[in-house]
Amino acid sequence: MKHFVLDTNVLIHDPRALLQFADNEVVIPIFVIEEIDQFKKEASERGRNAREVARMLDGLRAGGQRLSDGAALPSGGRLRVASAARAVPTTLRESQIADHLILMVALDVRDINKGEPTIFVTMDVNLRIRADSLGLTSMDFEAERIDIDELYSGMTELAVSGADVDTFYAQNTVALAEANLQSNQYVLLRDRDNGSHSALGRFDAVAKKLVPLKKLRDSVWGIRPRNKEQHCALDLLLTDEIKLVTLIGKAGTGKTMLALAAGLQKVVEDQVYSKMLVSRPIFPLGRDVGFLPGDLEEKLNPWMQPIYDNVEYLMGLSKTERKNGRSYQELIDLGYIEIEPLTYIRGRSIPNQFIIVDEAQNLTPHEVKTIITRVGEATKVVLTGDPYQIDNPYVDATSNGLTTVVEKFKGQAVAGHVTLSKGERSALAELASNVL
């Protein structure tokens, strides 16, 4: 049997981490419980998870089991809350720092269970280093981690015969029954004998065939795709049957602009949706400016300014029109656009709307779940972001909500994903994104 000692941050990240260690022993230091108790009153994701941990532990002891002796887990293992520690390094024993006290318990568990592996589990890289220096085996919590370098891109390339490419152009379809493809995955068919002879389509998993992308004879609110990835993104955004779209890309690839253009097209021109709801997490870049005065709209303005800039660009306003007072506010006043802070989205049911959540890489998996489960009938959700630009200290490139959604919804008929790699903002922006 192995003994896994969990740090506070593991349970705050995912309360169900208690159930992720099969039939082994899970040990929670009493000092972890004390730390979690400090967070339980917070009206935040951390507070919600702290309360969930407390409920789960209380449920385990409700059947007459004592947590100090070990309570049976549904996974077949046991959970024990460890309190006192025996012989440990003096520097840890005399310290009142929570991390040191938790390490103290982990060392004690190791010494009691000689001959059986003891692993200290923490998401704090510095604490793993300290554990290693004390001769304690440590590991990161990886139950929900995704290898960012192997993240599903939504696109692939297949080498086929020239006849297959010609068939696709002539009949707007070609059978790909034997191909190992995901639903709504984009496929570049390339002639194996002539590399310049190619075709681009989207895989229909039900019919097991490739279907053509939407033909964009006219621009989408003044926007035309500049590369094949942007064309694929617009195809997802403009296809009403695909209810969940994720767009990942570095700065300047056009993910937010494409989403806004498609949303305005569907709301204002096509009138498929009643409104476009735009939101983004509020995390400052660099040092925060502190309290902002004014009403809710005035407080949100600094955070939403990138959205406003893109909308005004799509409106094609001239300098004279801006001087005369024309702005994005026109679309808000007409009821086409609503700006909503994510803080207030819990509890809502949002029907028949085109929802865009920008900078979604700053959301936790639970926060993304909260947003998607608010979706009502005939609503479409678009999540955009860059996993390499995260401002939220509680998630990283492998554990954020955006990458989690990409992997969990891969292959679902109602979902689609495209990774945008080519910057189109400017030559300087593209260079900075690549070299800095």
N, C-alpha and C positions, 0 to 999 in steps of 0.2 A: 504493500500500500504506500502511496505517496501522500505527503502532507503539504498542502498549499496554504501559505499564510498570505492573506489579502491585505493590501494597503487601502486606505480610505478612498483614494482617487479611483480605484477600480470599481467600487460600489457606487460612487457618485456618478461615474460615467455610465454604468449599466447595472442596476440593482439585481438583474437576473444573472449576473456573473456567478452568483452562489451556486447556480445549477450547471455550470459549464465544465466541471472537473470530474465527470464520470463517477466511478465508484470509489473515489479516493476521499481522504479527509480534508475538509476545508476548515481552516482555523482563522477566526477573526479576533484580533487583539482587542481587549476591553477599551484600549485607548482609541481605536477606530470608532467604536460605538459613541464615545464621548465627543469625538470630532463631528460625527454625523449629527449628533444631538444639537450642535451649534447651528446647523444649517436648516433644520426642519421647519423653521418659521418663515424662511425666505419665500417670497412669491416669484420664484424663478425655477429654471430647469433643475438647478442644484437642489433647491428646497423640495421639489416634487420627488426627485430620486431619493433624497434622504428619508422622506416620509414613507416611500415605497419599501426601502430597506427595513425600516422599523416594523412595518406591517408584516413583511415576510418572516422576520425573526420571531415576532410575536406569534405568528401562525404556527411556526415549528414547535414552539413550547406549549401551545394550546392543548396539545394532546397528552399532557402530563410529562413530557420529556424535559429534562434539564439540559440547557445549553452548555453548562459547565462540564457535563459528562459526555455530551455529544447527542445530537438529534438526527434521526434518519432523514435523508434527502430523497426526493422523488427519483433522482438519477441513480440511486443505489448506494451513494456514499454517505458520509456523515458530516455534520457541521458542529463545530465546537467553538465556544467563546473562551479565549484564554485570558486569564487575569494576571496572576503573579508570575514572576520570572525568578530563576535561581541564579546560578553563578554566570555572570556576564561581565564584559569589560567595564571597568570602573567609570570610564568616560561616558558610557551610555547610562549606567545605573544612576549616576549623580545628575544627569541632565534631565531637565523637564521639558525639552523640546519634543513635540509629539512624534516626529519622525524617528528620533532616537529611541523613544519608549516603544514604538512599534517594532523597530529593529531588535530591541531587547527581547521582546516576546518571541520573535522569529528565531533568534539564536537559542532561546530556551527550548522551543519546540524541536529544533535540530538536535540539541544535546539529549533530550529525553528519548527521542526516537532514533538512537544510533543504529546504523545498519539499514535504515529506511530513508529514502530521499525526502528532503525537505526543501521546498522551493518557495522563495519569497516573490510574490507577484505585485508589481507596481508599475504605473504608467509614468513615474517620475524617473527620468534618466539619471539624474544626480544621485537619487536614492539607490538605484541599482548599482551605481559605481561604489557608493559607500558600503553597500551590502557585500559586494565582491571583495572589497578590501578587508572585510571582517571574515572572509572565508565562507560566506553564505551564498548558495546558489540562488540566482535571481533571474526573473524573466519579465517581459512586457505582457500585458493582457492583449491577446490578439484575436479574440472571438469574432470581432466585427471589423477587423482590419483588412484592408484591400491593398494589394500591391499596385501602387499608382502607375508603375511602368508597364503593368500588364492590364490596365483598366480597359474595358471594352470600348472600342473607338466608334462603333456603329457603322464602320465601312470595311470593305475588304476588296481584294482584286483576284479575279479568276482568269487563268489562261485557257482560252477556248479556241475552237476553229474559226476561221474567217466566216464560214457558213452560218455559225451560230450568231455572230454579230450581225450579219446581214438579215437573218431571220428576225432578230429583235427589232431592227429598224423597219422591216417590212410589215410585220404583224403586231408590233408593240407588245410582244411577249415572247418568252422562251422558257421551256421547261427546265427546272433545275432540281429535279426530285432527288438526285443522289448527293447534292451538295450539302455540307454540314453548315447551314446558315441559320441565323436567328430571324424571328419575325421582325419585319420593318428594317432589316439590315440593308445598307446600300452596297451594291456590287458594281465594280468596274470590270466589265467584260473586255479583255484585251486579246486581240488576235495573236496567237503564239508565233505566227509567221511574219506578222507585220505589226510592230509595236505601236504605230501611230493609228491603227485601225481599232477603235474601241467604242464602247457604249456604256451608259450609266443607267442603272435602274434600281428599284426597291423590291426586296424579296417579299412575296406574299406567302406566308407559311401555310395558309389553309389550302390554297390552290397549288402550292409547290412550284411556283413559277415567278419569273421576274416581270415586274410591271414598270411602265415608264414613269418618269417624274412629271410633275405638273408643268405644262408648257406656259412659260411666263411671257406671253406676247406683249403685255403692258407691264410697266414697272409697278412695284408694290409700294404705294405711297412715295413714289420718286426713287425707290431703291431697286437696283438690279444686282443680282449675284455677280461677284467678281471672280469666283473660283468654284470648282465643283463641290467643295464642302459647303459653301454658302448656299448653293443651289439645293443641296440635300436638306440643309436646315430649313430653307423656305418651304420645301416640299412637305416636311413634317409639320411646320407651323400652319400651313394652309390646308392640311388634310383634316377635316372635322372628325373623322372616325378615330384618329389618334388623339387620345385625351390627355396624355402625359408626355411632355417633351423635355428632354434635358440637353442643354448645350454647354459644352465645356471648351474653353479656349483661353489663351493668354490675352493680355491687354492688346486691343486694337484689331482683334479678329472679326469683330462685328456682331458678336452674339446678342448684345443688348439692343443694338440698332435693328437687327433683323426681327427680333421678338416684338419690339414696339411697332415696327412697320406692319408686320403681319397682324398684330392685334388691332391696329387702327383700320386696316383693310377689312377685317372681319366684323368690326363693330360699326364703323361709320359708313363704309361703302356697301358691304354685303349684308349688313344687319343680321348676321348669324347669331351674335351675342348681344346682350342688352348693354353691356358695359365692359370696359377694360380696367381691371383692378391691378395696380402696380404697387409692389412693396419691396423692401430690402431690409436686412438686419442692420441695426445701428451699432456699428463698431468704428471708432475713429482710427485714422491712419496717423500714427505718431502720437504726440502728446495732446490730450483732449483739452478743449477750451473751457470746460467746466459747464456751469449752469447757463442755459440759454433762456432769455426772457420771452414773453409773448404767449399766444394761444398755441394749440396743438399744431396748426398748420405752420405757424412761424417757427416753432421748435424743429419741425421736420424739414424745413427748407434747406438747411445746410447739407443734410444727409441725402435729400432727394434731388439736389441740384444736377447731378449727372443725368438723371432721368429727364428733368425739365430741358436740359441742353439738347438731348437727343430728340425730344418731341418737337422743340422749336426748329431744329434742323430739318426734320421731316415735314413740318408745316411750310418750309421754304420762305420764312419771313425775311424781308429785306431790312436794311438798317433804318430806312425811313419808317417802315411799318412798326419796328420795335420802338422807335422814338415816339411814334403816335400811340403807344400803349398796347399794341397787339402782343400777345404772348400765349404760352401754353394754357393760361387761365381760361381762355375761350373754350377749349375742349372740356375743361373741368366744369365750367358754368353750364355747358350744354348737356352735361351728364354723360359724356362719352368716356371720361377717365375719372377714376377715383384713386387717391393716394391713401394707403392704409398702413399704419405701423403694424408689424407682425405681433407686437405685444398684445394687441386687442383682438386677434383673429380667433382665439380659442372660444369655443362655444357657438360660433356662427355657422350657419348653413348658407353656402354661396351658390345659388343656381344660375345657369345660363350666363356665365361671365367668362371672359378671357383673362386668366390670372397670370401675371408675370412676377416671379420672385427673383430679383437680381442679387448678385453676390451670395448665392445660396451655399457657397463653400463655408460660410461662417455659421451655418446652422448645424445643430447636433442631429443625429438620426431621429431622435424622438420629436424634435421641433419640426422636421420635415414631415414626419408622420402626422403630426397635428394639423399641418397645413393641408396635406392631401386628403385627410379624412374630413375636412370641412367642405369638400367639393360636393355640390348638389347636382341635380339633373342637368345635362347638356353643358356642363362647364369644362373648360380646357385649362390645364395648368402647365406653365412653362417655367423651368428652373434653369437659371444661367449662372455661370461662375467659373473661377479658375482655382483649382485645388492647390496651386503653388503660391497663392496670395491670400493667406488666412490671417485674420486679425483677432479671431476668437481664441483666447488662451486655453480653452478647454477641448479643442479639437485640433487635428492636424490633417495633412494631406491624405492620410489613409483611413481616418476614422470619422470624417465629416459626413453630414447628411447627404450632400450632393453625390459623392462617389458611391455611397451606400445605395441610393436610389438607382443609379446607373446599373449597378451589378444586380440588385434584387429584381428590377423590372426588365432585365435583359431577356428577350424572347417573348415577352407578353404582347399580345396583339393590339392592346390599347396604348402601348408605349413605344417611343422611339428615341434614339440618341444619336448625336453627331459630335465628334470632337473636331473643333476648328483649329488648324495649325498655322495657317498663313495670315500674317498681319496685313490689314488693308488700310490702317489709319493714316500712316505716312511712312516714308522710307526711314526717317529718324526714329519713329516709335518702334518699327520693326527691328531696327538695329539694336536699340536700347533693350528691347525685350529679350534678344538673343545673347547679347554680350555682357549685360550687367548682372 
